[in-house]
Amino acid sequence: MIKSAIISSSLLWAVFSSPFASAQAQTTDAEAQQRIDAFIAEQSVELGIEQQQLKQWLAQAERNEDVLAAIQKPWEAKPWYQYYPIFLTDKRREAGVRFWQTHQAQLERAAEQFGVPAQIIVAIIGIETFYGEYLGKYSVLDTLYTLGFYYPPRSSFFSSELAEYFSLAAEQGWDITQPVGSYAGAMGYGQFISSSYRHYAVDFDGDGKRDLINNTTDAIGSVANYFAEHRWQAGAPIAYQPEQNQDWAAVASKGMKPDTTVGELRQQGYQINANYADTLAVKVLAFETENGHTYWLAFDNFYTITRYNHSPLYAMVAYQLSEQIASAYENHDD
């Protein structure tokens, strides 16, 4: 789950919703050392690991200035009209169709077992890593070390993820210096951060391992499991674009969780042509265009996508890409 905390799973959920000023991210070596010392003292108790072992692991990590620069420029900080063209491309759609065809059996099994449509699983993996083509280039150890001790705005979160990473590496039998991932420490096809990997990854091919980095089958099952664990509703709608010639701005609001119902909107005079039950929970969301805003109705499954990455832009592009991939897959001429 990319820029995600459960950055995403990818997620990779999004662990940041706006860029921080550079000054906010600066920290001295002395301040970082204080955080490191506190981390060692706390985690030796929490993890049951000798302080000397933690020191040895941390001694292998290096501060990465590129990570500090990258985390202050998340794509989700862009307006919608600049964000969606990054992901809604012919190349990504066509590659999604090929990925679906190649892994059809695994996707069908995941959809049946977890209730999550194949098109959603494919779209998430397509957004996060272009179907496994770009798994990231940053040392996960260096990334979490850098952000945990040298990035004050998110120090607590990333130091916690560093502790999760140490536990994950021990469970997986990894050399802690080897895994690479995103500038937020997310790994594998679906860009799971360490805590997401530990709690939601599944062994979907039955080989006794949970491998999201090299095993496409495990990655497919784990993305589906993540959504299922975050209350995906099988067969329920995700989002709907109503007629725009109504005053949707009056009922649009911040946040992502549904806060009204279709029936309540209809009672207020809004026309919703789709055959949705009045009891269906919904959120009216505004997405910035070059000339104003476009409005969408977002349902509980849309909210579940934002548990993978906390940006509504991410959730919307995942939904739209999934629809494009599904249409192309159904119409593909073998």
N, C-alpha and C positions, 0 to 999 in steps of 0.2 A: 503495500500500500504505500507509495511514493511521497513525497512531501507529506507524509502522514505519520496518530498514535493509535493507536488502534482505533500519518503520516501516515488511514489509514491505515492497512494494512495494511494499503496498501496499505489496513491498512489497513498497507499501507493504506490511520486517519491523518488529517492535516494537523500538524502540531503548531502551526502558526497561521494566523489569518491575515496578517499584514506585516510588511517589512518593518524592522526596527532601525532607527538611526544608527550610523556607524559608531557614534560615541557610546551608545548604550551597550555595544557588544565588546568594548574594550575592557581589558582587565589586566592587572599587573601579574608578574610571575609570583610575587609574594601572596597576592590574593588567591591565585590559582592553587598555590601550595597549601594554603589554609583549607581550601575545599578538598584537595586531595587527601590531606591528613584526616579530615573529618570523615571522608568517604571510607578510608581504610579502617578507621576505628569503628564506624557504624556497620559496615558490611562484613567485617570479620565476625561480628556477632550474628547478623542477619543470615549470612550465608554459611556460617560455621567453618570459615576458611582462615588459616593462620595469616596474621598480618604480613609476615614475610613473603608469603605466596602472592598476596595481593600486590605488594610492592614490586615483586618480580614481574608480574603481568603488566603493571602500569609502566614499568621501566622500558617496556618494549613499544610503548605508544609514543607518538610524536604529534605535536600541534600542527594542524594543517590550515594555513591561511586561506587556501582556496575554499575550504569548507565554510569558514567564517564569512567569506564574501558571498558565497552562493546562497546561504540560508537567509540572507537579508534581501533576496530578490526572488521570492516564490512566484511561480506563474499565477497562482490564485489571487495575487494582488492586482492583476490586470482586470480591466472591465471585460464584460462578457464578449463584446464584439471583437476584442483583441485576443481573448482566450480561446474561444472555440475553434478558430481556424488552425490552431496548433495541432489539434487532435482530429477534427472532422475532415479528413483528407481521403482522396481516392485510394492512395497507397495503403493507408491504415485499414480502410474498409476491405480492400481486396486481399490484403494479408490476413485479415480476420476470417474471411471466407476459407482461405487455404488452411488456416489453423483449425478451423471447425471441421473441415473435411478430413484432415489428418487425424484428428483426435475425436472423431464423432462418437465412438463407442464410450470413451471415458466421459465425455460431456453428457451423453444421454444417461449414463449411470449416475453421474453427479446430480443431474436434474431430477431424476427419479428418487434418489436417496435423500436429497436435501431440499427439494422443492424450488430450487433456483434455476431459472431458464438458462440454457446453454448460451444464448446471446449475451446475457449479462456477464457470465463468467469470461467469455471471449473478449468482450469489450474492456473489462477491467484489466485483463492481462495485456491487451493491446495498448491501453493507455499507459500502464505502468512501465512496461519494458519492450514495447513493440513485439509482443509474442516471444519474449525471451532473447531478443536480439541485443538489447542494451540492458544488462543487469547492474550497471553502475561501475564506477572506476575507483571509488574511494575505499581505502581500508576501513572496515567497520570499526575496528579497535581505535584507529586514529580519529575517526569521525566522532565517536561517542566520547572519547577522551577530550577532544577539542571543545565540543559543545557542552560537555558536562562540567568542565572546569574553566573554560575561557569565554563562555557566552552567557553572561549573567541573566538575560531575559528568560532563558529556558534551562538554566543550570540544573535545577532540581529534576526536571523531567529527564534530561539526557543522562545525568549521573545515575538516575534510577534505571534507565535503559542499559547503561553500562553494566550495572550489577546483573540485570537480566541476561545480558550478553555473556557474561562470565559463566552463569549457570547454564545457559543454552549450549555454549561451547563444550562444557564438561559433559552435558547430556548427549551431545552429538559426536563427541570424540574429535572435535576440531582443534587444529593449531590456531590459537586466537589471532595470530597475525595474518592468516590466509584469506578469510572471507572478505569480499569487496561488495560494495553496494552504493546506495545513493548518498547525497551529501547530508542526509538526515539519518543515516545508518540503517536504511531499509534494504532487505535482501530478497533475492530470488525472483522468479517469474512474476509474482504478485506483489513484490516489494513489501514484505512483512517486516516490521520492526521486531526487535528481540522479544518483547513481551507478547506480541501477537503470535510470533512463531511458536513460542512455548505453549500458549494457551489454545490456539486455534488450528495449528498445522495438524494434518492427519496423514497417516500411512494409507494412501488410497489404492496402492497396488499390492499391498500385503507382503512386502519384502522385509518387514521389520524395521524400516527406517522412515523417517519423515524428512524427505529431501526436497526442499522447495527451490534449490539452486540448480540442480541437474536433472530432476525428475519431473517431467511435465504432468504425469498422472497425479502425483502427489500435489502439485501446484493447483491443478484443476479442482481436486477434491477439497483442498484447503481453502481456496477462495469461496467455494460453495458453502463449506462449513462455517466460515466466518459470517457470511450473510445469514445463514440459518440460525446461528447463535445470537445474532442481533435482530431476531424476530422478523425475518423475511416472511411475507405472507404469500404462499403459493397461489398463483392464479389471480392475484389482486393487481390493480392498476398501479402504475408508477407516477406518471405525470400526464397532464392534458392541457393543451393550449386552447383556451376559449376564444370566442369572438372578441377582437380587441377594441371594438367600438363601444366599450362600456367603461365606466369609471373604476377600473380595477385598482388604481392608485389609492383610492379611499379605503380599501380593505387589505392592501398589501402591507406586510410588516416584516421586521427583522426576525432573525431566528429561523429555524428550519423545521421544528416539530409542528405537526398539524394542530391548529388552535381553533378551528371552526368545523362546520360540516357543510356538505353540499346543500342540504336542506335549508340551513340558515342563510346561505348565500342566495338561494332561490327566493326565500322569504323577503330578502332585501331587494329583490327585483333583478338580480343578475341572471342572465340567460346562460344555462349550461346545457348544451344540446345533447351531450352524450348521455346514455342511459345508465347513470349512476344512481345508486340508492341514496335517499336523503340522509341516511345515517352515516354515510361515508365520511371519515375524518379527512380534512384537507387544509392545506396552507397555501395562501396566495403569495407568490414570489415575483419580484420584479427583477428583470435582467437588463442591464444597460446596453443600449444600442447607440449608434453614432448620433441618432437624432432624438433620443428619448429613452423609452423603456418598452420592453415586451413582457407580457404577463403570462404566468403559467399557474396551473393548479397542481400542487405537489401532494402526493398521498403518503401513507405510512411507508411504503416500499422505497419511496424517494428518500425519506428520512433515514431508512436503513442504509442506503448507499452513503449517506453523509456520516455514518459511523465508520466507514472505511477511510474516508477522507472528509474532514469537516467543512469543506467548501461546497456551497450550493452550485458553484460553477462546475466543479468536478462532477457532482452528481448529475447535473443536467447534461454535460457532455458525455458521460457514461451512458445515460439513457438514450440520447440521440444516436450515439455511435452504435449502440446495441440494436436499435431499430434499423439503422442503415445496413448493418452486417446481416441481420436476419432477412431483410428484404432481398439483399444480393445473394444470400445463400439459397433462399427458396427459388430464386429465378435463375440460378446459375446453370449454365448448359454444360453438363459433363461431356 
